Amino acid sequence: MGNDFRIIKFDPFTADDALWTAFFDHSDVINREMEPEDPLLPREKRRALIKSAFEIPYVNKFICLLFLDGGKEAAGCASVSVESEASPSYKDNKHIANLSLSVLPACRRRGLGSALLSHVTGELGVKEPQARELFSPVTLDCGRSFCARLGATVSLEVGSNRLYLKDVDWAMVERWAAEGARRNPSTVIVKTLEIPGADMDNFCEVYTETVNQAPQGDVSLKLTVTPEQVRLNERKYREDGVEQVTIYSKEGDGSISGLTEIIYLKENGHKVNQMLTGVGARYRGRGLGKLLKALMLLEIRGRYPGVKYVATGNADSNAPMLGINTKLGFKKHQSVLVYKMKIGPGLTQGK
């Protein structure tokens, strides 16, 4: 392949309408390839959400678009993110960069993906030299072949799972909720869009504990959640028109024992995204996980009657959560492989 392309930085705050159109045209093709039946968010809403994400101080992001010479169509796109020094997890995760890379179907097998990868790793070497490992979640077969040619290794296998509400055994869900209440008579359930100040410190401790319980494969990742982060996320969600519903359990002594959370965007009203569900290690064996999941499903049914399905992601090795989700009726929608690459010379030589 000769130098018949150009790679430019896509800055959401300075990009003109033509560049935004090229970005969205590319994204729409890839999204329809991955999820042909799901509706796309309106472009103006996506534009606002992308800008909002770039404003978060805990993460540094950059996007690059690849254009064939003489063309206005973005043949390739790469997005990279790393934790910033402002992140409370920076010390533990500063060596990790996350990558999303795509090439239009008609432009594949021409070395464009390798050219994009070489460009973004070069940028990382200048802007984020502490980043030494690159992780990329891959769904499409073409992406897996690309990673295999590079010598990347599979770090984690994740299922993108869905539960269609029309298929839910609601009688069973109500039994789970009732049984969980009987087994935990002194446990209080809190449902909220914002974490109360009195519970904030303990909530962050439990969130940090449980989010790090999930299998990570060989990803050396450790997350720390702080009150400042939680409040920032709540504010950003309000500004973005996103509802985050959290349900958590409190013991008789006031300590938080478990939690579950979802996010809902009215412009994507056909689905709810199930985020973290976790129970503290010393509170397990009492059915709290089943209780929290059941209560959240009942909340979704009452709060969002137009929702068709709940989407979540689980590592294939996360047996406890998969066991609960399978009983509820979650089914694997897609298999996602998280690939790991070492950043350094020769990364793209496998092309």
C-alpha positions in Angstrom: 0.0 0.0 0.0 1.4 3.4 -0.9 0.8 6.7 0.8 -2.7 7.0 -0.7 -4.4 8.0 2.6 -4.3 10.7 5.2 -5.0 10.5 8.9 -6.3 13.4 10.8 -7.3 14.1 14.4 -11.0 14.4 15.1 -11.6 16.9 17.9 -15.3 17.0 18.9 -15.0 20.6 20.0 -13.4 22.0 16.8 -14.6 19.6 14.1 -16.7 21.3 11.4 -20.0 19.8 10.1 -18.3 18.1 7.2 -16.0 16.2 9.5 -18.8 15.3 11.9 -20.7 13.9 8.9 -17.7 11.8 7.8 -17.4 10.5 11.4 -21.1 9.7 11.7 -21.3 8.1 8.2 -18.5 5.8 9.2 -19.9 5.0 12.6 -23.3 4.2 11.1 -21.9 1.6 8.7 -20.0 -0.1 11.5 -22.9 0.1 14.0 -25.3 -1.4 11.5 -22.8 -4.2 10.7 -22.6 -5.0 14.4 -26.3 -4.4 15.4 -28.4 -4.5 12.2 -31.7 -4.5 14.0 -31.1 -1.8 16.6 -32.1 1.8 15.8 -29.4 4.4 15.8 -29.4 7.4 18.1 -30.1 10.8 16.4 -26.8 12.3 15.3 -27.3 15.5 17.3 -27.8 13.4 20.5 -24.7 11.4 19.8 -22.7 14.6 19.1 -23.7 16.0 22.5 -22.9 12.7 24.3 -19.4 12.5 22.6 -18.6 16.0 23.6 -19.8 15.3 27.2 -17.6 12.2 27.4 -14.5 14.3 26.3 -15.2 16.7 29.2 -14.7 14.1 31.9 -11.4 14.9 33.7 -10.6 11.4 34.7 -10.0 10.1 31.1 -7.9 11.4 28.2 -9.3 10.5 24.8 -8.4 11.1 21.2 -10.0 10.0 17.9 -8.3 9.7 14.5 -10.0 9.4 11.1 -8.4 7.9 8.0 -9.4 9.2 4.6 -8.4 7.8 1.2 -6.7 10.6 -0.8 -9.2 12.6 -2.7 -12.1 11.2 -0.8 -14.5 12.7 1.8 -15.5 9.3 3.2 -13.8 8.2 6.4 -12.5 4.8 5.6 -11.2 4.2 9.1 -11.6 5.4 12.6 -9.6 4.8 15.8 -10.6 5.9 19.3 -8.2 5.7 22.2 -8.6 6.4 25.9 -6.4 6.3 29.0 -6.9 7.3 32.6 -5.6 10.7 33.3 -3.6 11.8 36.3 -6.8 13.1 37.9 -8.2 9.6 38.1 -8.0 8.0 41.5 -7.1 4.7 39.7 -4.3 6.3 37.6 -1.5 4.8 39.6 -2.8 1.3 39.1 -4.0 1.7 35.5 -1.7 4.2 33.9 -0.1 1.4 31.8 -3.4 0.6 30.1 -4.9 2.1 26.9 -8.2 1.2 25.5 -8.7 1.0 21.7 -11.7 0.9 19.3 -10.6 0.6 15.7 -12.8 0.1 12.6 -12.4 0.1 8.8 -15.3 0.2 6.3 -16.0 -3.2 4.8 -15.1 -2.1 1.2 -11.7 -0.8 2.4 -10.5 -3.9 4.4 -7.4 -6.0 3.7 -5.5 -3.0 2.3 -3.4 -2.3 5.4 -5.5 0.7 6.5 -6.2 -0.8 9.9 -2.4 -1.4 10.5 -1.7 2.2 9.4 -4.3 3.6 11.8 -2.9 1.4 14.6 0.6 2.5 13.9 -0.5 6.1 14.0 -2.4 5.9 17.3 0.4 4.0 19.0 2.8 6.7 17.8 0.5 9.3 19.3 0.3 7.4 22.6 4.1 7.2 22.7 4.2 11.0 22.6 1.1 11.9 24.7 0.9 8.9 27.1 4.3 7.2 27.2 3.4 5.4 30.4 0.8 3.3 28.5 2.4 0.0 27.5 -0.6 -2.3 27.0 -3.4 -1.9 24.5 -6.8 -3.6 25.1 -9.5 -3.8 22.4 -12.9 -5.4 22.6 -13.7 -7.1 19.3 -17.0 -8.5 18.0 -16.6 -8.9 14.2 -14.7 -11.8 12.7 -12.7 -9.4 10.6 -11.4 -7.7 13.7 -10.5 -11.0 15.3 -8.5 -11.9 12.2 -6.8 -8.6 12.3 -5.8 -9.0 15.9 -4.6 -12.5 15.3 -2.3 -11.4 12.4 -0.8 -8.8 14.8 -0.1 -11.6 17.4 -2.5 -10.1 19.9 -3.7 -12.5 22.6 -7.2 -12.9 24.0 -7.3 -11.5 27.5 -11.0 -12.1 28.3 -14.1 -13.5 26.8 -17.2 -11.5 27.4 -20.8 -12.2 26.6 -23.1 -9.3 25.4 -26.3 -10.6 26.9 -29.9 -9.6 26.6 -33.1 -10.3 28.5 -36.3 -9.6 26.5 -39.0 -8.4 29.0 -41.7 -10.3 27.1 -40.0 -13.5 28.0 -39.5 -12.8 31.7 -41.1 -15.2 34.2 -42.5 -12.4 36.3 -44.0 -14.8 38.9 -40.5 -16.1 39.5 -39.1 -12.6 39.8 -41.7 -11.7 42.4 -40.9 -14.9 44.3 -37.2 -13.9 44.3 -38.1 -10.5 45.7 -40.4 -11.9 48.4 -37.9 -14.7 49.3 -35.0 -12.2 49.6 -37.1 -10.0 51.9 -37.9 -13.0 54.1 -34.3 -14.1 54.3 -33.1 -10.5 55.1 -35.8 -9.1 57.5 -33.5 -6.3 58.9 -32.2 -5.3 55.4 -33.5 -1.9 54.1 -33.7 -1.3 50.3 -32.8 2.1 48.9 -33.9 3.1 45.3 -32.4 6.4 44.1 -31.2 8.5 41.2 -28.6 10.1 43.4 -26.6 8.6 46.3 -27.6 10.2 49.6 -24.7 12.1 51.2 -24.9 10.0 54.4 -24.3 6.8 52.4 -21.7 8.1 50.0 -18.4 7.0 51.5 -19.7 3.5 52.3 -21.3 3.3 48.9 -18.0 4.0 47.2 -16.2 1.4 49.4 -18.7 -1.3 48.4 -18.7 -0.2 44.8 -14.9 -0.4 44.6 -14.9 -3.8 46.3 -17.6 -5.3 44.1 -16.5 -3.8 40.7 -13.0 -5.4 41.3 -14.6 -8.8 42.0 -15.6 -9.3 38.4 -13.2 -11.5 36.4 -10.6 -9.5 34.4 -8.7 -12.2 32.6 -5.1 -11.1 32.4 -6.0 -7.4 32.5 -4.1 -5.9 35.4 -6.9 -3.4 36.1 -7.9 -2.0 39.5 -10.6 0.6 39.8 -11.1 3.0 42.7 -14.4 4.9 43.0 -14.6 8.2 44.9 -17.5 10.4 46.0 -16.2 13.1 43.6 -16.5 10.7 40.7 -20.0 9.6 41.7 -21.2 13.2 42.0 -19.6 14.1 38.6 -21.2 11.1 36.9 -24.6 12.1 38.4 -24.2 15.6 37.2 -23.1 14.5 33.7 -26.0 12.1 33.5 -28.5 14.8 34.4 -27.0 17.1 31.8 -27.0 14.4 29.1 -30.6 13.3 29.8 -29.5 9.9 31.1 -31.3 8.3 34.1 -29.2 6.2 36.3 -31.2 4.1 38.8 -29.3 2.6 41.7 -30.8 0.1 44.1 -28.7 -0.9 47.2 -29.2 -2.9 50.4 -28.4 -1.6 53.9 -28.0 -3.8 56.9 -29.4 -3.2 60.4 -26.2 -1.5 61.4 -26.5 0.9 58.4 -23.7 -0.6 56.3 -24.3 -1.2 52.6 -24.2 -4.8 51.6 -24.9 -4.9 47.9 -26.0 -2.8 44.9 -27.2 -2.9 41.3 -27.6 -0.1 38.8 -29.0 0.6 35.3 -28.8 3.5 32.9 -31.7 4.6 30.6 -31.7 7.1 27.7 -35.2 8.1 26.4 -33.8 8.4 22.9 -32.8 4.8 23.2 -36.1 3.8 24.8 -36.2 0.3 23.5 -33.5 -0.8 26.0 -32.0 -0.5 29.5 -28.3 -1.1 30.2 -27.7 -3.1 33.3 -24.4 -2.0 34.8 -22.7 -3.3 38.0 -24.4 -5.7 40.3 -22.4 -6.8 43.3 -22.6 -8.0 46.9 -19.9 -7.5 49.5 -17.9 -10.6 50.3 -19.1 -10.8 53.9 -22.7 -10.6 52.9 -22.9 -13.4 50.4 -25.0 -16.6 50.8 -28.2 -14.7 51.8 -29.7 -14.3 48.3 -29.0 -10.6 48.1 -27.8 -10.8 44.5 -31.1 -12.4 43.4 -33.1 -9.9 45.5 -31.4 -6.9 44.0 -31.7 -8.2 40.4 -35.4 -9.0 41.0 -36.1 -5.6 42.5 -34.4 -3.9 39.6 -36.4 -5.8 37.0 -39.6 -4.9 38.7 -38.4 -1.3 38.8 -37.7 -1.4 35.1 -41.1 -2.8 34.3 -42.9 0.0 36.3 -40.6 2.9 35.4 -40.0 2.2 31.7 -43.0 0.4 30.1 -41.6 0.9 26.6 -38.4 -1.0 27.2 -38.0 -4.2 25.1 -34.9 -5.7 26.6 -32.2 -5.3 29.2 -28.6 -5.5 27.9 -25.6 -6.4 30.0 -22.1 -7.7 29.7 -20.6 -10.6 31.7 -17.3 -12.3 31.5 -17.8 -15.9 30.5 -15.9 -16.9 33.6 -18.2 -15.1 36.0 -20.2 -18.1 37.0 -22.1 -16.7 40.0 -23.6 -13.8 38.0 -24.1 -15.9 34.9 -26.1 -18.3 37.0 -28.5 -15.6 38.2 -28.8 -14.1 34.8 -29.4 -17.4 33.1 -32.3 -18.2 35.5 -33.8 -14.8 34.7 -33.7 -15.6 31.0 -30.7 -13.6 29.8 -29.3 -15.1 26.6 -26.0 -14.4 24.8 -26.5 -11.9 22.0 -22.9 -11.6 21.0 -19.5 -12.9 22.0 -16.9 -10.2 22.6 -13.2 -11.0 22.8 -11.0 -8.5 24.6 -7.5 -8.6 22.9 -4.3 -7.5 24.5 -1.3 -6.0 22.7 2.0 -4.7 23.9 2.6 -1.2 22.7 6.1 -1.0 21.1 8.1 -1.4 18.0 6.9 -4.1 15.6 3.3 -4.0 16.8 1.9 -3.7 13.3 4.4 -5.9 11.5 1.9 -8.8 11.4 -0.2 -7.1 8.7 
